[in-house]
Structures are given as C-alpha cells and as structure tokens.
Amino acid sequence: MASSGTRQELPLELYTYIFSFFGPHRKLGLQTLLSLLSTSHYLRAAASASMIWKPYYETRYTQAVPENEERRKAQYGDDYRLLYFARRELDHRALRLLDEIRTEIPGRNAKACVLVKEYSFDVWDALRLETQLSLPSYFRRGNSKDKRTAHAHAMPRTYWARVAQGVIARYWAVKMWQRVASGDWSVSFEEMLSGFSAFFDWSPMEISEKLDEVAEDCRDALEEAEVRLDQEDPDFDLRAVCSAVVDYMAEEGWLADDSDDPDLDEHLLNSFPHTLLTAAPQSFPLSVLSKTWLFIGICRRLKIVAYPTRLPPNDTVCCVRSSQAQEPIIVNFRKGAPLYTRGPEVPFFKRMVEAGFPEDMASSAFVPLPAIVFFLEAVHNVGHDLQRYHDNEIGPWDNDDEERELLAAHAMQCAVAVTHNDQDGSPMIFPDRMAEILPLDGEPIFLDALFSHCEALGAQHEEFVVELKESIRRIEDVDARAMRRSKYPGQMIRHFAGQIVHNESLEEDGCVIDWQYAPARMNAGEEDDEEAREDPIRYRVLSMDLVEFVREPTDYETGGLTKQAARDLYYSWKHFGRYFEDVSMEDMKEDVDGQKLPTRLVLTAEMRALYPEDVDFRPP
C-alpha cells in the first residue's frame, strides 16, 4: 500500500510523459506499454493516453480503406489507443482467415472473397509484416542480420501473405476500373494507371509512396539548380519549372529513346507504373502515356497544377498551370512534337481564335478529361505491347518473362472486360498456369468483381464462367487430387515430393516439387506418346530458376542440399514457400567432404494433404 501510495504521488501527466519515450522504434516498446495496461488502474490510465499510441498507430498502419478509416475515426475520435486495438483485432481475424486458406484447400476461393471484401487494404500492413517473418536458418541469406528464432511455418505464411496482398490489390483495381468505365470523375489519372500495377501485387498507396520519393528527389534537384517553386515569388517561371522537371526525368533515364528503332516506344510493362518507378534507369523507352503520367505525378507533388488532356488529332498531353496569371504550358512527349508550347501558341487554339471563337472559349481545349479517356489508351497500349511481345518485336526483359507476360495478359483481359470493348469477341481464359501463379483469383476477381457486376458480361462469357466454376471445384477437391502411391501398385514411383536431387549432367542441385500419374492419351489422328506410355509418372523438378517436367529423371540422383543451394532455390522461385517449409534434418547424406546434408524438404500442410504417403516414404 505504501509503495502504491508513493507511486501515485507523481502526477499522472508525468507518467504519461515518461511512457511516451517507449516509442514504436524502441525495442520492446510495445510490449512494455501492453504490460503497463495490465497493471494498476493508475498506471493503466497513464499508459492509455492517446498521445502515446498515436506514433504506434501511424507507424504500423500506413494503409486503409478510406471509408472504413473514416468510420473508425468517427467512432473513436482521436483516441489512438482504441483505434490501434480496433485495427489489431481486424488483423487477427484476417490472419486467422489466411491461416485457414494456407492449411485448408477446400473453400479457399470463397474465403478469398471474404478477405478482399471485408478486410481489403485495412489489413495490408498486417500482411506486409507477415511477409517479413524470420525464415528457418537454413534459408536465410548469408549476410542476414536476423538472429531471431524462426517463426512457425514462416515460408508458407510469407507466400500466402503475398498472394493475399495480390488478390486484394487486383480486386480493388477491377472495382476502381469499373468506376472509371462508368465515367466517375473522382478517379484520378494517377489512380487509374496504378491499377495495372495491382496485377503485380502493388497497392495504390505503394505506387503513391514511390512517386513521393521521386518527387522529393526531383525537388532537391530543382532547388540545387535554383529553380523557384514558390508560385507567389515574382520570379516564378512556370516554363522553367516544366523544363527542369523534364530535365530531371531525362537525367533519370525515363525519356530514353531507341535510336535504332524510332517507332519503338513500347515495352511489355511500360504502362505498369511499378516498372518505371523501380526499373534500372534507361532500361527501356516509355510510352507517351507513361511519361505524361510520371510528369503529372511529380508536378502535383511540387504543388504545380498539372493534368492530362487531349489535343487534335489525338495527342495525350499535359496542361500545366500556375496560380499566377501566367499562360498555361502544354507539355507533349510525342516524338516529333514540340515538347513545350505556350497555350495560345497551340495550333488548335490558334485555329479556334482565327475562326472567331473568344480566347476564353478556345482555352476550353485545355480542360481536364475524365480518366476513362486515358484508360482506353492504356488498354490499347498494353494490348499492343503484348501483341508485339508475342511477335518478338519486343525482346525478353529478364528470366521471369513467362510469369510477367501472364500477369500483363491478366490485367489486359480484366481491363477489356471492364470496358465491354471486346469487339472481336475474344474468349476469356484462366489457364492452369494462371491458376497456379494466382491461386485465389478465380472467384474474387472473375466471378465476383467482374461477372457479378455485369450480367451482360457474364452472359457473353457464359461458357468461361461454367468452366471456371468447374476448375475451382476441381482444384479444391482434395480427395480427387490427392496422389497416393498405393493407388498405383504396378508403377515404379521412384521419387517423392520434397526429395533433394542432384543433376549429374548440369552439376546442380534441385528438388522434386511434385509428381502426377499422367499416362499417354490417344487423340484422333495422333500417335501415342511413347515416353508417357513407358513411364506414366511425370515429375516436376525445380533447379535454380528452372522448373521442368520429366518422366524418369535419369540425370538425377538423390542429393544433399547445401545452405547456399537452399537459399538459391528459395529466392529464385517465389512459389517455393507454397510447397516447402524447411529442410528435414532426419534424412541426411554425407558429401565428398564428409559434411552431412539434408536430402528432403518438409512439405507444407497443402502438400501433405495432396501427397499424404510421401511424408514417410523412403526410397529403397
């Protein structure tokens, strides 16, 4: 009692002030605060002050569904402790749902619908933290400073958290594009194009943050060049600002041209903002639309009024205005066009004035246009780039081309469906390869976001809808998909899921991802597949960044996996965590130096359900 009385002699405000030093960036700061909330009423009151919890809230929660955040703030006001715990409760519920998706194959797509509609960007930050779990020591990079104990199921949890972020972003993109297609003026040019990057798992906030970084770097460059940005300054020069921003973009490599092919102003992903914001400078030329998007994003962050518009015959340009009475500047990135033009000097403006229109009416040529105008241009660009890519007019970009092409095609397919502009009636597709790369997109993106929004679209693609529903049912049918060795007593199934193998001819290590019973099938007019007839067991083998299907991997023998090889496998193939959790230290093999190395990987819950007899299988 005496101790308690002594403690309470200190003012409550003093305790609150002391506790405020347990900031979110201090080790054990949050744990200390949580402990204080479980002590005496007096200390709990001091540790509950909103000023203490505000930095914790703002540090942990950088993204949210705007409408939901408004409702929470209307409910809890400025009490950041209550806001923090409300969001944490959302996090816990969403992560429990994600854990069910990870461990239970049936019902995955339906649960993904709940994830994208009920949680969405409100749990993006929790998912981001889930992608940063401490991996098993065998898979940590050699220079990793992470000394924490590995989190349970870290690799599959990381994988499914990324998958969840991707499906949330794509669901948002499709719903946002539907607003664009309906003529909603509230969707900005920046937001519209950001939707394409959602198909590569980027949230619009992440794109915005990247643009913030670019604009801040540009600001530093302009200040170093003594370019005035204060529009109230009598020496402010709007054209000088435009020129300086363009010079900055050129210096960073965003305005690079291909002198060998002056008509080539496309790249497979140059309408996808994350690519131009993260790719190496001068790695590829950008489209006019992408250059305009980047220029406008920078200008707006410099507090310069800039927006896209169109000038005859069909030029996408940027109109830049100042708060002063200076004439607008038209910035046109089209090859062969004047880069900067004062508003009254634009040919179309001149023709209108010469025709007798008042100058204020002629200036209507420079009005902002709704995002739908530029969305249709972006859709055309992506489709054109994909076609040129298929025709080999655009060269490969990196080793992950197949997946990038598939994701770009997915974005294109959804964008065309949203605009109902499929003039040639091209069928929609959701191939097996896409179902593997995007295991949760079937129901949330296609059946919910696209087809439930528009009955006419569903009727147009009725056959696809039926096939997709059947595909989802088949993928989630564990009993039908499970591969049991005992089911094929007459077959010699030599290898097992998770087996470490060494390729003698290539002198590299890999692993067996899975296997299937895939006997030869006779099609009318075709010869039987002799290889499949002789050995109907087909294995999928991963070695570095190469995944291949083999019937009898004669070049492979049971191998031992070094730490370096394990890391190479994990980081070279982003789907690794879907199949494997760790190495097994129960099955070891000595290498030529006498070092004991693991010969098998620990299967995830999904893989144990699909290959139940492989868990305990030991080859003879």
N, C-alpha and C positions, 0 to 999 in steps of 0.2 A: 504494500500500500504506500509505503514511504517512497519507494522508487517511482511508483506511478505518479504520486503527487509531485515529486521533484520534476519529472518529465513534463508535466502539464504546466509547470511554472513558465516554461518557454512559450512565447506566443505562437499560435497556430501558423501565422504567416512566416515565421522563421523556419519552422519545419518544412513548409511548402517551398520556401526559397532553397533550402538545403537539398530537398528531394529533386528540385529542378535540375540539379547537376548530374542526375542519373540519366543522361541523355541517351537517345537511341543508338548513338555510335559508340557508347562506352560498353565495355564487356560486362555482361551480367546486369546491365542497367534495367532491362525489362523484368528480369527475374527478381531483382531487388524490389522494384515497385510492386510487383504482384505479391511478394511476401508481405510487404507493408499493408496491403489491403486486407490481409488475413490476421492482422494483429489487433491492437486495441482500437476502440471507437475513435479515439483522439487522433492516433497516427493514421488511421484509415481515412479520416476526414481530410487530413493534411495531404495525403498521397492521392486523393481523388480530385484535386484541383485541376480544372480544365487546362490551365497554362502548362502543367507538367505533361499532359497527354497530347497536346497539340503537335509537338515535334514528332512524337511517335506515330501519330496518325498520318501526318503529311509525309513522313519518310517511308512508311510501309505501303500506304495506299496512294499510288500515283494515277490510277485509272479507275473509272467507274462508269456505269450507265448514268448519264446526266440526270434523267428524270428520277431515277432511284435515289441519287445523291441529294437531290432537292427535297425529296420526301423525307429522307433521314434527317436532314438539317432542319426541316420544318418540325419534325417530331422531337429532336433532341437539342435543338438550338445550337448554342456554342459550347455545349458540354462534350469536349473531345474524348473524355473517358467513355461516355456512353456510346459515342459514335464508333470508337475503336472496338469496343466489345460487340457492338452490333455487326460490324464487318467481320470480326473474328468468328462469330457464330455462323455467318454466311460461308466463310472459308471452310470451317469444319464440316458443314453439311455438304458442300461441294466436293471436298476431298474424300468424304465417305462415299459419295456417289461415284467419283472417279476410281476409287478402290474397287468398287463393285464392277465397273467397266473393265478394269485391269484383270480381275480374277475370274469373272463370270462371262463366258461368251454369249449365252442366250440373253436377249434383251438389250444388248449393247446399243443398238441404234435408237431404241426408244428412250434409253437413259441419256443418250447424247442430245436428244431433243429437249429433255428437261434441262440439261446443262446449258444449252445455248439460249433457251427462252427464259428460264427462271434466274440464272446466275450471270451469264454473259460476262461483260467486262468488269462486273463487280468483283469477280474472283480472279481476274487476270494476274494480279500481283501475287496471290497465293500460289497460282500455277507457276509463275516465274520462279518463286522460291523453291518450288518442287523440282524445277529443272536444275537447281544448284545443289542438290543433295551430295553428300560425301560418298564417293564411289568406293567399292571394295579396293583394298590396297593394290591388288594385282593389276588393276586397270587405271590407276592414277598415273598421270604424266610424270616423267622422271624429275621434272623441275617443280612439281606441285608442292606448295607450302601448306597444303591441307593436312593437318595432323589429327583431325577429328576421327572418332570411330565411325566406320561406315554405317550409313543409315540402312535399315532393313529394306530389302527389295529396291535399292537405290536405282539400279539401271532400268528396270521396267517402269518404276514410278516416274523417272525422268522422261522416258519415252512417251508414256501416256499423257503426261502433263503437256508435252509439246503438241501431241495430237489434239488434245482438248483445246489448247490455245488456237490451233489452226482452224478447227471447225467453228469455234466461236467467232473468229475473225471473218471467215467466209460467210457465215450466216448473216453477220452484220452487213457485209459488203452487198450481198444479194438483196437484202431488205432495203438498204440505202439506195441501191441502183433502181429498185422499183419506185422509190420516191422520185428519183431523177427522171425516170421514164414517164412518170405522171405529170412532169412539169413543175415539181416542187422547187421553188426558188431558194428555199432555205438551205439546200445542199450546195456547198461551195465547190468551186473548181478544184481546189486542193483536196477536199474530202473525196470527191468523185474519183479522181485518179488514184488516190490511196487505196481504193477498193481493190485494184488489181494486185497490189502487194499483199492483200489479205489472203490471197491464194498461195502465198509463200509464208504464211503464219505471222505476218506483221500486223499489229494493231494500228489504227489511225493515229493514236497517241504516240506510238513509237516513231512513225513517219514524221509527225509534227515535231517531236523532240530532235530528230535528226536535222530537220530544217532549221530548228532553233540554233543548233550548233553551227550549221553552215552560215546562217545569217550573222551570228556573233563573230565568226571568223571574218566574214566579209566586212562587218562594221570596223573591226580592228584594221583591216587593210585600207578602208576608206579614210579612217582617222589618220593613219600613218601617211597617206597621200594628201592629207589636209583638205579632203572633200567635205564640205559643210552639209550636215544632215538636218540642222535646225531650220525648219521652214519659216520661222519668224526672223531669222537672220537676214538682213537686207542683201547680203552677198550670196544667199542661197540660189543655186543654179540647178534647175530640175534636169536639164540635159546633161550636165556634168555628173550628176548622181547616176543617171541611167548609164552613161558611158563607163563610169567607174565600176558599176555592178557587172556590166558585160565584160569589162577587162578582168575582173576577178574571176568570173566564170571561165573565161578563156585561159587564165593562168592556172586554174584548177583542172583544166583538160576537158571541160564539158562542151566546148564549142569546137572540138577537133573534127576535122573533115577527112574524108578518104579521097586523097588526090588521085588515086588510081581509078577510082570509080565515082565520078561526081554525082551519079544518080543514086548511089547507095547512101541513104540517110536513115537506115533502119538497123535494128538488131532484134534478135528474138525476144529480148526482155526490156527493150528501152522504153516501153510505156508502163513499166512497173517501177514506181518511184524508189523502192528499196535498192534496186540495182544501181541506179545512177547516183544514189547517195552513199553507197558502200563500195562500189567497184573501184578498182585502181584508176587513177586519172588517165585519160586518153586511151582507155581500154576499148572503146567503140564509139562511133558517132551517134548522137541523139537525134530523135525526130524533132520537127519544129514544135510539135505539141509539148514534148518533154522539156525542151529548152524554155518555152513560154511558161510552163508550169513552175519550173525552178526559178526563173527570173521573178515571177509574181510572188512566189513564196518568200524570196529574200526581201523584195521591196516592202511587202506588207509588214515584215518583222522589223524593218527600218522605219516604220511609221509613214511610208510613202503609199499613197493611194494608187493601186495598180489592179487591173482586172483584164480578163481576156475578152476579145470581141472579134468580129469578122469584118473584113473589107473585101469588096469585089476584086477579082472574080470569086475567090474562095480562100482568102488568106486568113489564117488564125494569127492574130497579132495581139500585142499587149498595149493597152492605153494607160499611160502614167500621168497622173495629175498631182498638183500641189495645192496647199491651202491658200497660196497666194494667187494673184490674177495671171500667173504665167500660163501660156498656151500649153495644152496637153502635148505629150510626146508619144508618138506611135513607134513601138519597137517591133520590128518584123525580122524573124530569124530565117525566113525562107531564103534559099540560095538565089542569088541574083537580084534580090530586092534591097532597096536602101535600108540599112539597119535602123537608122533613126530618121524620123520625119516629124516636123512640127505639124500639129493638127491642121492648120489652114493650108499647108503645102501638100497634103494628101490629095492625089489626083481625083478621087471620088468626091472629096469635099469641094475641090475647085469646080468640078463639073456641075455640082448642085448649085453653087453660088452663081455660076455663069448662066444656069438655066432659070435664074430668078428667085431661087429659094433664099430666104433670110439666113444669115450666118448661124443664128441660134438654132434654126431648124436643120441646117446642114450638119451641125455638130451632133445631131442625133445619130449620125453614123458611128459615133464612138461610144454608144451606150453599152452597159454590161449586158451579157446574154446569159440565159439560164444554162445550167450545167449539161442539160440534155444535148445541146448543140455539140459540145466538145466530147461528150460521152460517145456519141455516134462516131466522131472522128477517131477516138481512141479505139473503139471496137474495130473500126476499119483498119487501123494501123496494126493492131495485134493480129487480126486475120491475115493481113497482107504479109506481115513478118513471118508468121507460121508457114504460110504457103511458100515463101522464098526459102525458108529454112528447109522445108521438105524437098524443094527443088535444088538444094545445095548451093544456092546463091549467097547464103549467109553461112559462114563456116562455123564449126563447133567452137564452143566457148571454153568448156572445161570438161572434166571427166564425168560430171553429173548431168550430161546433156539430156539423156533419156527422161529422167525424172523432171527436169526443168521443162522440157517440151510438153510432157504430160500435164504438168500443173498449169502451164500457159494455155494449153488447149482447154483445160477445165475452166479457166477463167473466161476464155473466149466463148465457150459453149453456154455458160451461165449468162454472160452479158448479152449474147444474141437472143437467148430465150426471154430475158427481161424486156428487151426492146420489141419483141414479137416481130422481128425484122428478118426472119428466116425465109427469104424469098424463094430459095431453091428447095425448101423442104428437107434439108439435110437431117438425117436421123441423129438423135442424141445417143451418146454411148457412155457406158460405165464399165470399161473392160476389167478383167481380173487384175491386171497390173495396177489400175487405179484403185481398185478395192483394197489391194494390199498396202499401197502407199497412203491412202486416205481411208482407213478402216471405219471411220464414223461418219462419212459424208453422205452415204446413201439416203438415209431417211431425213436427217435435218436439212440438208442442202437441196436435194432434188424433190423429195416427196412433200416436205413441209414448206420450205422457203419458196420454191419455185412453183410447184404444181398446185398446192393448196391455195396459193394466192390468185391463181388464174385458171378457172375451169376450162377455158378455151384452149389454153396451152396444154393442159392435161389431156384433153380430148385429141389434140393434134398429135401428141406423142403417147397415145394410149398403149400401144404395143410395148414401148420402152418402159412405161410405168409398171405394166404387168411383169415384164422381165426383171425389172429392178426389185420389185417386191419379192419375187421368187428367189432372186440372187441373195437378198438379205436373209430370207428364211433359210436358205441352204447354208449360208456362211455361219449362221448362228445355231445350226443343228449339230451339236457336239456328237451325238450318237452316230450320226451318218458320217461325219468327217473323221472320227477317231480312227487312227491307224494302229491296229493291234497285230503284232507279229503272229500271234496264234491263229489269226484269221486266214493266214496264207501258209498252211503247213507244208505245202510242197515247194515253197520258194526259199531260196537261199538269200536271206536278208542279212548281208554281212556287216553292214554299218548301222549306226543308230544316231538319232538326233542328239546333237551336242558333242559328237565324237571329234577329237582333235586329229587332224590328218596332216601328213607331210607329203607334198608333191615332189617326187624324186626328179622329174624332168625339169621342173621350174625352180627346184630348190627353195621352196617357200612353204610356210605353214598356213593352215586354214582349218575350217571346221565344217562338219555336216550340219546344215540348218535343219533339214527335214527330209523325208522320203515319201514317195507315193507309189501305190500299185497302179501302173499305167501301161497295161498291155497294148499290143498293136491293135489298131482298129481298121477294118476293111471298109473303104469308101468305094462307091461305084466308080469303076474305070481307073482305080488306082491300085498300085501294087502294095502288098503288105510291107510294113516296116520290119525288116529282118532283124535289126538290132533290138527293137522292142519285143519281138517275138521270142528272141533268145534270152533276153533278160528284162522282164516286165517291171522290175523295180527301178524307179528313177530317183536319184538323189539330187538335192540342191546343195551345192558346196560353195562356201564363201572363202575367198583368199584375197586378202587386202581389199581393194575396192571392186573386185570382180566376183559376180555371182553367176554361176553356171549350172546347168542341168547335165548330169551324166548318168549313164545306165550302170556301168560297172567301172568305178573309178580305179582302173588298173594302175594308174600312175600314182595312186595314193596308198599310203600305209599309215597305220596308227602312229601318231607322233606325239611329242611333248611340246607344250606351249610355254615359251619364254614370256617374261613380263613385257618385253618390248613388242613381241608379236601380238600379245593380248591387247595391248594398247592400240597397236596399229589396226587390228580388226575392229575394235570398238569405235575408234574415231574416224575410220574410213567408211563406215557404213552406218548411217544414222538410225537404221531399224534394228540394230543389233540388240538393243535392250528389250525389244518386244519378245525375243526368243530366249535370251540367256540372262541369268542373274549374277553369276560368278564362276570361278573355276572350282572344280571339286578337288580337294586335297586328299581324297580317299583313294583315287586311282592315279598312281604316279609311274613315271618311266624315267630311267636314267639315260642321260645323253652321253655322248662320247667322252665328256669331261667328268662324268660321274655325278653330274647335277641332277637331282630329282625334279621332274617337271610334270605338271598335271596333264592327263590325257583326255579329260572330258569336262564339259561345261555344265553348270547347274541350270536345268530348264526352268522357265517361268511357270506360273500357275496355268497359263493358257496352254503352253506346250505340254505340261504334264497331263492336262485333260485330253489333248489330241494324240499324245504318244505315251499312254499310261504304262505300257510294258517296256518302253525304252529306258525308263528311270533306273531300273535294276538290271538291265541287260548287260552282260559282259561277254564280249566276243570270245570264241574258243581260242 
